[in-house]
Amino acid sequence: MICPHCGRDTERSPKLTAREMQVFKLMRSGFLRQKDIAKSLGIEPGTVKHYIRKIILVSGASNRKEFLVNLKLQGFPFLR
């Protein structure tokens, strides 16, 4: 699947970038709003939204709600 935002083939590059990992770690530590994550990292909320989509895709969740439930229950140790 080609990401419409960055043009990357997400099936060939399932790993998270360093920035995506920063976003994931903030989400795991309780930052759940895009606005809060964006402010913390000094980037735009739209960019955070893109990163979150990739994180959800890599995690195997089908949507943000499923991702957040799994994050709370399991912490997604394979993404750490």
N, CA, C and O atoms as CSV, one atom per row, in Angstrom:
chain,resi,resn,atom,element,x,y,z
A,1,MET,N,N,0.843,-1.175,0.000
A,1,MET,CA,C,0.000,0.000,0.000
A,1,MET,C,C,0.892,1.243,0.000
A,1,MET,O,O,1.835,1.333,0.786
A,2,ILE,N,N,0.598,2.180,-0.865
A,2,ILE,CA,C,1.358,3.418,-0.964
A,2,ILE,C,C,0.693,4.475,-0.090
A,2,ILE,O,O,-0.504,4.735,-0.212
A,3,CYS,N,N,1.484,5.079,0.794
A,3,CYS,CA,C,0.967,6.132,1.661
A,3,CYS,C,C,0.662,7.357,0.806
A,3,CYS,O,O,1.540,7.828,0.083
A,4,PRO,N,N,-0.573,7.890,0.870
A,4,PRO,CA,C,-0.914,9.034,0.041
A,4,PRO,C,C,-0.203,10.318,0.454
A,4,PRO,O,O,-0.174,11.281,-0.314
A,5,HIS,N,N,0.363,10.346,1.642
A,5,HIS,CA,C,0.995,11.564,2.136
A,5,HIS,C,C,2.475,11.646,1.804
A,5,HIS,O,O,2.972,12.715,1.449
A,6,CYS,N,N,3.183,10.527,1.915
A,6,CYS,CA,C,4.631,10.588,1.686
A,6,CYS,C,C,5.081,9.773,0.477
A,6,CYS,O,O,6.229,9.887,0.047
A,7,GLY,N,N,4.172,8.940,-0.081
A,7,GLY,CA,C,4.518,8.145,-1.239
A,7,GLY,C,C,5.298,6.887,-0.939
A,7,GLY,O,O,5.704,6.177,-1.859
A,8,ARG,N,N,5.519,6.590,0.364
A,8,ARG,CA,C,6.272,5.389,0.759
A,8,ARG,C,C,5.410,4.146,0.621
A,8,ARG,O,O,4.203,4.174,0.864
A,9,ASP,N,N,6.044,3.078,0.234
A,9,ASP,CA,C,5.359,1.787,0.175
A,9,ASP,C,C,5.354,1.226,1.593
A,9,ASP,O,O,6.384,0.753,2.073
A,10,THR,N,N,4.213,1.274,2.266
A,10,THR,CA,C,4.129,0.895,3.674
A,10,THR,C,C,4.278,-0.603,3.875
A,10,THR,O,O,4.617,-1.038,4.975
A,11,GLU,N,N,4.035,-1.401,2.848
A,11,GLU,CA,C,4.222,-2.844,2.983
A,11,GLU,C,C,5.702,-3.211,2.915
A,11,GLU,O,O,6.121,-4.207,3.505
A,12,ARG,N,N,6.468,-2.440,2.222
A,12,ARG,CA,C,7.898,-2.718,2.098
A,12,ARG,C,C,8.698,-2.076,3.231
A,12,ARG,O,O,9.821,-2.492,3.515
A,13,SER,N,N,8.116,-1.062,3.878
A,13,SER,CA,C,8.836,-0.409,4.976
A,13,SER,C,C,7.941,-0.372,6.219
A,13,SER,O,O,7.481,0.694,6.628
A,14,PRO,N,N,7.699,-1.552,6.817
A,14,PRO,CA,C,6.789,-1.609,7.951
A,14,PRO,C,C,7.362,-1.040,9.246
A,14,PRO,O,O,6.628,-0.866,10.219
A,15,LYS,N,N,8.650,-0.750,9.271
A,15,LYS,CA,C,9.267,-0.196,10.475
A,15,LYS,C,C,8.899,1.273,10.624
A,15,LYS,O,O,8.590,1.958,9.649
A,16,LEU,N,N,8.939,1.734,11.859
A,16,LEU,CA,C,8.665,3.140,12.128
A,16,LEU,C,C,9.943,3.952,12.020
A,16,LEU,O,O,11.027,3.480,12.363
A,17,THR,N,N,9.801,5.192,11.535
A,17,THR,CA,C,10.937,6.110,11.505
A,17,THR,C,C,11.200,6.595,12.931
A,17,THR,O,O,10.408,6.339,13.838
A,18,ALA,N,N,12.299,7.286,13.115
A,18,ALA,CA,C,12.633,7.818,14.443
A,18,ALA,C,C,11.537,8.770,14.924
A,18,ALA,O,O,11.172,8.746,16.100
A,19,ARG,N,N,11.013,9.600,14.037
A,19,ARG,CA,C,9.963,10.562,14.424
A,19,ARG,C,C,8.668,9.837,14.763
A,19,ARG,O,O,7.985,10.197,15.722
A,20,GLU,N,N,8.331,8.820,13.985
A,20,GLU,CA,C,7.128,8.032,14.277
A,20,GLU,C,C,7.252,7.360,15.643
A,20,GLU,O,O,6.274,7.260,16.384
A,21,MET,N,N,8.459,6.901,15.969
A,21,MET,CA,C,8.686,6.312,17.294
A,21,MET,C,C,8.512,7.349,18.399
A,21,MET,O,O,8.007,7.026,19.474
A,22,GLN,N,N,8.921,8.584,18.148
A,22,GLN,CA,C,8.710,9.646,19.134
A,22,GLN,C,C,7.220,9.849,19.381
A,22,GLN,O,O,6.783,9.973,20.525
A,23,VAL,N,N,6.454,9.882,18.312
A,23,VAL,CA,C,5.003,10.049,18.430
A,23,VAL,C,C,4.405,8.867,19.180
A,23,VAL,O,O,3.576,9.048,20.072
A,24,PHE,N,N,4.825,7.656,18.820
A,24,PHE,CA,C,4.323,6.454,19.486
A,24,PHE,C,C,4.623,6.499,20.984
A,24,PHE,O,O,3.753,6.200,21.801
A,25,LYS,N,N,5.847,6.870,21.344
A,25,LYS,CA,C,6.225,6.918,22.757
A,25,LYS,C,C,5.415,7.955,23.522
A,25,LYS,O,O,5.051,7.733,24.677
A,26,LEU,N,N,5.131,9.089,22.881
A,26,LEU,CA,C,4.283,10.097,23.524
A,26,LEU,C,C,2.868,9.560,23.725
A,26,LEU,O,O,2.259,9.778,24.772
A,27,MET,N,N,2.348,8.860,22.721
A,27,MET,CA,C,1.007,8.272,22.845
A,27,MET,C,C,0.994,7.247,23.978
A,27,MET,O,O,0.062,7.203,24.780
A,28,ARG,N,N,2.028,6.435,24.029
A,28,ARG,CA,C,2.121,5.402,25.056
A,28,ARG,C,C,2.212,6.018,26.454
A,28,ARG,O,O,1.747,5.428,27.429
A,29,SER,N,N,2.814,7.206,26.546
A,29,SER,CA,C,2.958,7.855,27.848
A,29,SER,C,C,1.740,8.707,28.215
A,29,SER,O,O,1.719,9.327,29.279
A,30,GLY,N,N,0.726,8.744,27.342
A,30,GLY,CA,C,-0.511,9.437,27.699
A,30,GLY,C,C,-0.880,10.629,26.838
A,30,GLY,O,O,-1.970,11.178,26.996
A,31,PHE,N,N,-0.013,11.047,25.938
A,31,PHE,CA,C,-0.355,12.128,25.018
A,31,PHE,C,C,-1.216,11.536,23.906
A,31,PHE,O,O,-0.696,10.861,23.018
A,32,LEU,N,N,-2.517,11.779,23.943
A,32,LEU,CA,C,-3.391,11.147,22.966
A,32,LEU,C,C,-3.949,12.124,21.936
A,32,LEU,O,O,-4.427,11.703,20.883
A,33,ARG,N,N,-3.895,13.413,22.226
A,33,ARG,CA,C,-4.421,14.383,21.262
A,33,ARG,C,C,-3.312,14.825,20.312
A,33,ARG,O,O,-2.185,15.097,20.727
A,34,GLN,N,N,-3.656,14.888,19.038
A,34,GLN,CA,C,-2.682,15.292,18.027
A,34,GLN,C,C,-2.095,16.658,18.346
A,34,GLN,O,O,-0.901,16.897,18.164
A,35,LYS,N,N,-2.950,17.545,18.824
A,35,LYS,CA,C,-2.529,18.904,19.146
A,35,LYS,C,C,-1.437,18.899,20.227
A,35,LYS,O,O,-0.462,19.645,20.131
A,36,ASP,N,N,-1.605,18.067,21.242
A,36,ASP,CA,C,-0.627,17.990,22.330
A,36,ASP,C,C,0.695,17.389,21.858
A,36,ASP,O,O,1.772,17.849,22.236
A,37,ILE,N,N,0.595,16.354,21.026
A,37,ILE,CA,C,1.804,15.723,20.484
A,37,ILE,C,C,2.551,16.714,19.596
A,37,ILE,O,O,3.773,16.841,19.680
A,38,ALA,N,N,1.800,17.415,18.743
A,38,ALA,CA,C,2.403,18.393,17.839
A,38,ALA,C,C,3.133,19.481,18.620
A,38,ALA,O,O,4.255,19.852,18.276
A,39,LYS,N,N,2.504,19.984,19.657
A,39,LYS,CA,C,3.121,21.036,20.471
A,39,LYS,C,C,4.392,20.522,21.146
A,39,LYS,O,O,5.401,21.226,21.201
A,40,SER,N,N,4.337,19.309,21.653
A,40,SER,CA,C,5.484,18.713,22.331
A,40,SER,C,C,6.679,18.542,21.397
A,40,SER,O,O,7.826,18.714,21.810
A,41,LEU,N,N,6.405,18.201,20.132
A,41,LEU,CA,C,7.478,17.947,19.167
A,41,LEU,C,C,7.801,19.152,18.276
A,41,LEU,O,O,8.770,19.128,17.517
A,42,GLY,N,N,6.986,20.198,18.376
A,42,GLY,CA,C,7.224,21.389,17.556
A,42,GLY,C,C,6.901,21.182,16.091
A,42,GLY,O,O,7.574,21.726,15.215
A,43,ILE,N,N,5.856,20.383,15.822
A,43,ILE,CA,C,5.439,20.123,14.441
A,43,ILE,C,C,3.945,20.403,14.307
A,43,ILE,O,O,3.268,20.663,15.302
A,44,GLU,N,N,3.437,20.352,13.099
A,44,GLU,CA,C,2.026,20.622,12.830
A,44,GLU,C,C,1.150,19.423,13.186
A,44,GLU,O,O,1.582,18.281,13.033
A,45,PRO,N,N,-0.078,19.667,13.661
A,45,PRO,CA,C,-0.999,18.565,13.970
A,45,PRO,C,C,-1.270,17.652,12.768
A,45,PRO,O,O,-1.465,16.449,12.940
A,46,GLY,N,N,-1.282,18.206,11.571
A,46,GLY,CA,C,-1.498,17.388,10.368
A,46,GLY,C,C,-0.370,16.386,10.154
A,46,GLY,O,O,-0.597,15.273,9.680
A,47,THR,N,N,0.837,16.789,10.504
A,47,THR,CA,C,1.984,15.890,10.398
A,47,THR,C,C,1.845,14.763,11.411
A,47,THR,O,O,2.135,13.605,11.110
A,48,VAL,N,N,1.399,15.112,12.618
A,48,VAL,CA,C,1.175,14.102,13.656
A,48,VAL,C,C,0.118,13.107,13.185
A,48,VAL,O,O,0.257,11.901,13.392
A,49,LYS,N,N,-0.930,13.613,12.556
A,49,LYS,CA,C,-2.002,12.744,12.045
A,49,LYS,C,C,-1.428,11.725,11.061
A,49,LYS,O,O,-1.790,10.550,11.103
A,50,HIS,N,N,-0.550,12.166,10.192
A,50,HIS,CA,C,0.101,11.274,9.229
A,50,HIS,C,C,0.915,10.205,9.954
A,50,HIS,O,O,0.834,9.024,9.618
A,51,TYR,N,N,1.694,10.619,10.943
A,51,TYR,CA,C,2.499,9.662,11.708
A,51,TYR,C,C,1.615,8.641,12.421
A,51,TYR,O,O,1.928,7.451,12.452
A,52,ILE,N,N,0.520,9.113,12.988
A,52,ILE,CA,C,-0.384,8.206,13.707
A,52,ILE,C,C,-0.991,7.181,12.753
A,52,ILE,O,O,-1.133,6.011,13.106
A,53,ARG,N,N,-1.348,7.615,11.556
A,53,ARG,CA,C,-1.878,6.656,10.555
A,53,ARG,C,C,-0.867,5.547,10.288
A,53,ARG,O,O,-1.231,4.372,10.233
A,54,LYS,N,N,0.395,5.916,10.122
A,54,LYS,CA,C,1.451,4.926,9.865
A,54,LYS,C,C,1.624,4.008,11.065
A,54,LYS,O,O,1.769,2.797,10.899
A,55,ILE,N,N,1.613,4.563,12.265
A,55,ILE,CA,C,1.758,3.762,13.486
A,55,ILE,C,C,0.626,2.748,13.584
A,55,ILE,O,O,0.859,1.584,13.908
A,56,ILE,N,N,-0.596,3.187,13.305
A,56,ILE,CA,C,-1.754,2.287,13.348
A,56,ILE,C,C,-1.594,1.187,12.311
A,56,ILE,O,O,-1.867,0.022,12.597
A,57,LEU,N,N,-1.158,1.542,11.119
A,57,LEU,CA,C,-0.962,0.569,10.048
A,57,LEU,C,C,0.064,-0.488,10.459
A,57,LEU,O,O,-0.178,-1.685,10.300
A,58,VAL,N,N,1.195,-0.051,10.980
A,58,VAL,CA,C,2.257,-0.976,11.385
A,58,VAL,C,C,1.813,-1.850,12.551
A,58,VAL,O,O,2.210,-3.012,12.640
A,59,SER,N,N,0.992,-1.303,13.444
A,59,SER,CA,C,0.542,-2.060,14.620
A,59,SER,C,C,-0.414,-3.191,14.265
A,59,SER,O,O,-0.576,-4.142,15.030
A,60,GLY,N,N,-1.044,-3.080,13.100
A,60,GLY,CA,C,-2.009,-4.100,12.699
A,60,GLY,C,C,-3.436,-3.780,13.108
A,60,GLY,O,O,-4.358,-4.529,12.784
A,61,ALA,N,N,-3.625,-2.683,13.811
A,61,ALA,CA,C,-4.986,-2.272,14.190
A,61,ALA,C,C,-5.710,-1.752,12.959
A,61,ALA,O,O,-5.085,-1.255,12.021
A,62,SER,N,N,-7.038,-1.871,12.970
A,62,SER,CA,C,-7.798,-1.433,11.800
A,62,SER,C,C,-8.245,0.025,11.900
A,62,SER,O,O,-8.651,0.613,10.898
A,63,ASN,N,N,-8.176,0.609,13.082
A,63,ASN,CA,C,-8.536,2.012,13.247
A,63,ASN,C,C,-7.934,2.554,14.536
A,63,ASN,O,O,-7.342,1.811,15.319
A,64,ARG,N,N,-8.092,3.854,14.744
A,64,ARG,CA,C,-7.476,4.501,15.911
A,64,ARG,C,C,-8.039,3.964,17.226
A,64,ARG,O,O,-7.299,3.767,18.190
A,65,LYS,N,N,-9.343,3.731,17.259
A,65,LYS,CA,C,-9.961,3.231,18.490
A,65,LYS,C,C,-9.373,1.869,18.875
A,65,LYS,O,O,-9.017,1.647,20.033
A,66,GLU,N,N,-9.275,0.966,17.905
A,66,GLU,CA,C,-8.697,-0.357,18.164
A,66,GLU,C,C,-7.242,-0.217,18.613
A,66,GLU,O,O,-6.797,-0.908,19.530
A,67,PHE,N,N,-6.511,0.678,17.963
A,67,PHE,CA,C,-5.115,0.910,18.325
A,67,PHE,C,C,-5.005,1.368,19.776
A,67,PHE,O,O,-4.182,0.848,20.529
A,68,LEU,N,N,-5.834,2.340,20.174
A,68,LEU,CA,C,-5.752,2.872,21.538
A,68,LEU,C,C,-6.140,1.829,22.582
A,68,LEU,O,O,-5.546,1.781,23.659
A,69,VAL,N,N,-7.128,0.997,22.271
A,69,VAL,CA,C,-7.506,-0.082,23.195
A,69,VAL,C,C,-6.339,-1.048,23.349
A,69,VAL,O,O,-5.988,-1.430,24.466
A,70,ASN,N,N,-5.738,-1.443,22.231
A,70,ASN,CA,C,-4.587,-2.356,22.285
A,70,ASN,C,C,-3.393,-1.715,22.986
A,70,ASN,O,O,-2.655,-2.385,23.708
A,71,LEU,N,N,-3.212,-0.421,22.769
A,71,LEU,CA,C,-2.118,0.294,23.426
A,71,LEU,C,C,-2.303,0.246,24.937
A,71,LEU,O,O,-1.349,0.021,25.682
A,72,LYS,N,N,-3.532,0.459,25.378
A,72,LYS,CA,C,-3.816,0.433,26.815
A,72,LYS,C,C,-3.659,-0.980,27.386
A,72,LYS,O,O,-3.117,-1.149,28.478
A,73,LEU,N,N,-4.127,-1.981,26.662
A,73,LEU,CA,C,-4.086,-3.359,27.164
A,73,LEU,C,C,-2.704,-4.002,27.052
A,73,LEU,O,O,-2.253,-4.691,27.967
A,74,GLN,N,N,-2.035,-3.768,25.910
A,74,GLN,CA,C,-0.785,-4.492,25.631
A,74,GLN,C,C,0.446,-3.604,25.572
A,74,GLN,O,O,1.562,-4.070,25.800
A,75,GLY,N,N,0.251,-2.345,25.272
A,75,GLY,CA,C,1.391,-1.456,25.123
A,75,GLY,C,C,2.182,-1.638,23.848
A,75,GLY,O,O,3.184,-0.954,23.639
A,76,PHE,N,N,1.742,-2.567,22.973
A,76,PHE,CA,C,2.420,-2.871,21.716
A,76,PHE,C,C,3.923,-3.027,21.930
A,76,PHE,O,O,4.712,-2.235,21.413
A,77,PRO,N,N,4.324,-4.058,22.700
A,77,PRO,CA,C,5.754,-4.218,22.974
A,77,PRO,C,C,6.612,-4.396,21.724
A,77,PRO,O,O,7.806,-4.093,21.737
A,78,PHE,N,N,6.000,-4.889,20.638
A,78,PHE,CA,C,6.783,-5.103,19.420
A,78,PHE,C,C,7.152,-3.810,18.723
A,78,PHE,O,O,8.020,-3.812,17.850
A,79,LEU,N,N,6.515,-2.704,19.087
A,79,LEU,CA,C,6.849,-1.406,18.477
A,79,LEU,C,C,7.890,-0.647,19.289
A,79,LEU,O,O,8.362,0.401,18.846
A,80,ARG,N,N,8.249,-1.135,20.434
A,80,ARG,CA,C,9.151,-0.373,21.312
A,80,ARG,C,C,10.552,-0.325,20.791
A,80,ARG,O,O,11.424,0.278,21.417
